Amino acid sequence: MVENSSTVLQCKCRCLWHVVNLCIDSGKVEGSPAPTITWVKDGQNITSSVNPEIQLLNGGQQLRIANAFSSHRGVYTCMAENKVGSALATHLVEVVLRPEMMSSTQEVVHAVEGDLVSLTCPVASIDLGTRIEWRRDGDQGPLESGNSYTISNPPSPPRLTLLSAKDADEGAYSCVVRNDAGENRVDFQLVVWVKPAINIPEGKRTVEEGESLSLDWYDMMTVIF
């Protein structure tokens, strides 16, 4: 079930042994004498007074979990008992939580041109059905492994790796984590430092003695930081 949703568990039992006059039919518990129905979660008796989010309905025939959260995960057992025997039903309840990040603040990553750069998605836990995408600012679709990137997915730590950082790689990247309960994301700002380079045009300037020469910096060289 999904976080903050509700569900109803039916006490549809299976017999532990053949019992006369204890009948389980279409999810309804019947017996003669009338059976007592109890619910247990992970070995602990369930009562609505102790667990206000859990309601026992129809004389215990149903158990309703309202506004589910992580503490509702577990094994629920319904037991019907009378003087001549017992029967039980067991339900395993998993609660899918909205993806949680260990850090929600934008991380600024500095790299030198040519470096291998790894961005690790700080997702706290990965449940069944979790989907992870990497996106870059302005891109319509998710990034994919290729010549420039490699993407690692669970069970390895979810990671985007730039094999050789370039000036053009500078910008915003996002790890987007989705499941049936919702989505979360964390953003990275990649700053690529480029070594200074001076490009001097080929050729030479000749001036005769006594004459003046003016050199324009922007005509002579380009400095890249």
C-alpha positions as CSV (number, residue, x, y, z in Angstrom):
1,M,0.0,0.0,0.0
2,V,1.0,3.6,-0.5
3,E,1.9,6.1,2.2
4,N,-1.1,8.1,3.5
5,S,-3.6,5.7,1.8
6,S,-6.0,3.3,3.5
7,T,-6.6,-0.4,3.1
8,V,-8.9,-3.1,4.5
9,L,-7.7,-6.6,5.4
10,Q,-10.3,-9.4,5.3
11,C,-10.3,-12.1,7.9
12,K,-10.4,-14.8,5.3
13,C,-8.9,-17.7,7.1
14,R,-7.4,-21.1,6.4
15,C,-8.0,-23.9,8.8
16,L,-5.1,-25.1,10.9
17,W,-6.8,-28.4,11.2
18,H,-10.2,-29.8,10.3
19,V,-12.7,-28.4,12.8
20,V,-16.4,-29.3,12.9
21,N,-18.7,-26.3,13.0
22,L,-15.9,-23.7,12.2
23,C,-16.6,-22.5,8.7
24,I,-14.7,-19.9,6.6
25,D,-16.8,-18.8,3.6
26,S,-16.0,-16.0,1.1
27,G,-14.0,-14.0,3.6
28,K,-16.6,-14.3,6.4
29,V,-15.8,-16.1,9.6
30,E,-18.6,-18.3,11.0
31,G,-18.8,-21.0,13.6
32,S,-20.9,-22.6,16.2
33,P,-20.4,-21.6,18.9
34,A,-19.7,-18.1,17.4
35,P,-15.9,-17.7,17.2
36,T,-13.9,-15.0,18.8
37,I,-11.8,-13.0,16.3
38,T,-8.5,-11.4,17.3
39,W,-5.9,-9.6,15.2
40,V,-2.2,-9.6,15.9
41,K,0.6,-7.6,14.3
42,D,4.1,-9.0,14.6
43,G,3.0,-11.0,17.6
44,Q,1.3,-8.1,19.4
45,N,-2.5,-7.9,19.9
46,I,-4.2,-5.1,18.0
47,T,-6.9,-2.9,19.6
48,S,-8.3,0.3,18.2
49,S,-7.8,2.0,21.6
50,V,-4.0,1.4,21.4
51,N,-3.7,1.9,17.6
52,P,-6.1,4.8,16.7
53,E,-5.1,4.5,13.0
54,I,-6.3,0.9,12.9
55,Q,-10.0,0.1,13.1
56,L,-11.6,-3.3,13.6
57,L,-14.9,-3.5,11.6
58,N,-17.8,-5.9,11.5
59,G,-17.0,-7.6,14.8
60,G,-13.4,-8.1,13.7
61,Q,-14.2,-9.6,10.3
62,Q,-12.2,-6.7,8.8
63,L,-9.2,-4.6,9.8
64,R,-8.9,-1.1,8.3
65,I,-5.6,0.8,8.3
66,A,-6.2,4.5,7.8
67,N,-3.5,7.0,6.7
68,A,-0.8,4.4,6.4
69,F,2.9,5.2,7.3
70,S,6.0,3.1,7.8
71,S,5.1,1.8,11.3
72,H,2.2,-0.1,9.7
73,R,4.5,-2.4,7.9
74,G,4.5,-5.9,9.2
75,V,2.7,-9.3,9.4
76,Y,-1.0,-9.1,10.4
77,T,-2.7,-12.3,11.5
78,C,-6.4,-12.8,12.1
79,M,-7.3,-15.7,14.3
80,A,-10.8,-17.1,14.8
81,E,-11.3,-19.4,17.8
82,N,-14.2,-21.2,19.5
83,K,-14.4,-24.2,21.8
84,V,-13.7,-26.7,19.1
85,G,-10.8,-25.2,17.2
86,S,-9.2,-22.3,15.4
87,A,-8.4,-20.9,12.0
88,L,-6.2,-18.1,10.9
89,A,-5.3,-15.8,8.0
90,T,-2.0,-13.9,7.5
91,H,-1.4,-10.7,5.6
92,L,2.0,-9.2,4.8
93,V,1.6,-5.4,4.6
94,E,4.2,-3.3,2.8
95,V,3.9,0.5,2.9
96,V,5.5,2.4,0.0
97,L,6.8,5.7,1.2
98,R,7.5,8.8,-0.9
99,P,11.2,8.8,-1.8
100,E,13.3,10.4,0.9
101,M,16.6,12.1,0.3
102,M,19.4,12.3,2.9
103,S,20.1,15.8,1.6
104,S,17.7,18.2,0.0
105,T,20.0,21.2,-0.5
106,Q,21.7,21.9,-3.9
107,E,25.2,20.6,-4.0
108,V,27.9,22.6,-5.9
109,V,30.5,20.4,-7.4
110,H,33.8,21.8,-8.7
111,A,35.9,19.9,-11.3
112,V,38.9,20.6,-13.5
113,E,38.6,20.1,-17.2
114,G,39.4,16.5,-18.1
115,D,38.5,15.1,-14.6
116,L,36.2,12.2,-14.0
117,V,33.2,13.6,-12.1
118,S,30.7,11.4,-10.1
119,L,27.4,12.8,-8.8
120,T,25.8,10.4,-6.3
121,C,22.0,10.6,-5.7
122,P,21.5,10.7,-1.9
123,V,18.3,8.7,-1.8
124,A,17.8,7.3,1.7
125,S,16.2,4.0,0.7
126,I,15.1,2.3,-2.5
127,D,11.8,0.4,-2.4
128,L,10.4,-2.0,-4.9
129,G,9.2,0.0,-7.9
130,T,11.5,3.0,-7.4
131,R,12.6,4.7,-10.6
132,I,15.6,7.0,-10.8
133,E,16.3,9.4,-13.6
134,W,19.1,11.9,-14.1
135,R,18.3,15.2,-15.9
136,R,20.2,18.2,-17.1
137,D,18.9,21.8,-17.3
138,G,17.0,22.4,-20.5
139,D,16.9,18.8,-21.5
140,Q,13.5,17.3,-22.3
141,G,14.3,13.7,-21.5
142,P,16.5,11.8,-19.0
143,L,20.2,11.3,-19.5
144,E,21.4,7.9,-20.7
145,S,24.7,6.1,-20.6
146,G,26.8,6.9,-23.6
147,N,30.1,8.4,-24.7
148,S,30.0,11.2,-22.2
149,Y,28.1,9.7,-19.3
150,T,27.7,6.4,-17.4
151,I,24.8,5.8,-15.1
152,S,24.8,3.4,-12.2
153,N,21.5,2.1,-10.9
154,P,20.6,-0.1,-7.8
155,P,21.8,-2.3,-6.3
156,S,24.9,-0.1,-6.9
157,P,24.6,3.4,-5.5
158,P,22.7,5.6,-8.0
159,R,25.3,7.7,-9.7
160,L,25.9,9.8,-12.8
161,T,29.6,9.8,-13.9
162,L,31.0,12.3,-16.4
163,L,34.0,10.5,-17.9
164,S,35.9,13.7,-18.9
165,A,34.6,17.0,-17.7
166,K,34.4,19.7,-20.4
167,D,33.5,23.4,-20.2
168,A,30.3,22.5,-22.1
169,D,29.3,20.1,-19.2
170,E,29.0,23.0,-16.8
171,G,25.4,23.5,-15.5
172,A,22.6,22.1,-13.4
173,Y,21.9,18.3,-13.0
174,S,19.1,16.7,-11.1
175,C,18.5,13.2,-9.7
176,V,14.7,12.5,-9.8
177,V,13.4,9.6,-7.7
178,R,9.8,8.4,-8.2
179,N,7.6,5.6,-6.9
180,D,3.9,5.0,-6.5
181,A,3.8,7.3,-3.5
182,G,5.3,10.4,-5.2
183,E,8.7,11.8,-6.2
184,N,11.6,13.7,-4.8
185,R,14.7,15.2,-6.3
186,V,18.1,16.7,-5.4
187,D,19.9,19.2,-7.6
188,F,23.6,19.6,-8.4
189,Q,25.4,22.6,-9.9
190,L,28.6,21.5,-11.8
191,V,31.3,24.1,-12.2
192,V,34.1,23.1,-14.5
193,W,37.4,24.9,-14.1
194,V,39.5,25.3,-17.3
195,K,43.2,25.8,-17.3
196,P,44.3,29.2,-18.7
197,A,45.1,29.2,-22.4
198,I,46.7,31.9,-24.4
199,N,46.2,31.8,-28.2
200,I,48.6,34.2,-30.0
201,P,47.9,34.7,-33.7
202,E,50.6,33.4,-36.0
203,G,53.0,35.9,-37.6
204,K,55.0,38.8,-36.4
205,R,54.9,42.6,-36.2
206,T,57.7,44.6,-37.8
207,V,58.3,48.2,-36.9
208,E,61.1,50.5,-38.1
209,E,63.3,52.4,-35.7
210,G,61.6,55.5,-34.5
211,E,58.0,54.4,-35.5
212,S,55.3,53.4,-33.0
213,L,53.4,50.2,-32.8
214,S,50.1,49.6,-31.1
215,L,49.0,46.1,-30.2
216,D,45.4,45.3,-29.5
217,W,45.1,42.7,-26.7
218,Y,41.9,41.2,-28.1
219,D,43.5,40.9,-31.5
220,M,46.6,39.3,-30.1
221,M,45.3,36.7,-27.7
222,T,42.4,35.1,-26.0
223,V,42.7,34.2,-22.4
224,I,40.3,31.5,-21.1
225,F,39.7,31.0,-17.4
